[in-house]
Amino acid sequence: MNTWTVVLLVILAVLIIAVAVLYFLGKRMQKKQAEQEQQIEAHKQNVNMLIIDKKKMKLKEAGLPQAVIDNTPRLMRGSKLPIVKAKIGPQIMTLVCDEKIFDMVPVKREVKATVSGIYLTSVRAVRGSLPQPENKKKKSWLKRNVEKLQEKAGAKPVK
């Protein structure tokens, strides 16, 4: 055997091992997520609340309890989370919102919400209806730059 076939066999073996490891890690993560979903479903409560503010901010800036910050993985501490400040009864609370419903949460309106601990899982309107978010497609880096250049040049945008 020449050296190229040996190198290719070694690379193939490493790739097969990496795929197997990722497969088993993915299965384990799916089990953890299913357990977390069960816990959220078990502890959910329906609450009337007045939404004061909503932002995407880092955990440390959000004003969440120190126990929550300590229990989050190190990699997640730097990322931005959807945070909602709401008045529930007489007290103002900071809640972590589900990413799927963050755009539907109205500001300065009263809503009926499903809360599990400090996690906001769903929102329904008390009076009227909630504004439905527009489905915005994310544009690629190239399309955004082409549109900027077309605006500067005064040309009509291509769709």
Disulfide bonds with the S-S distance in Angstrom:
none
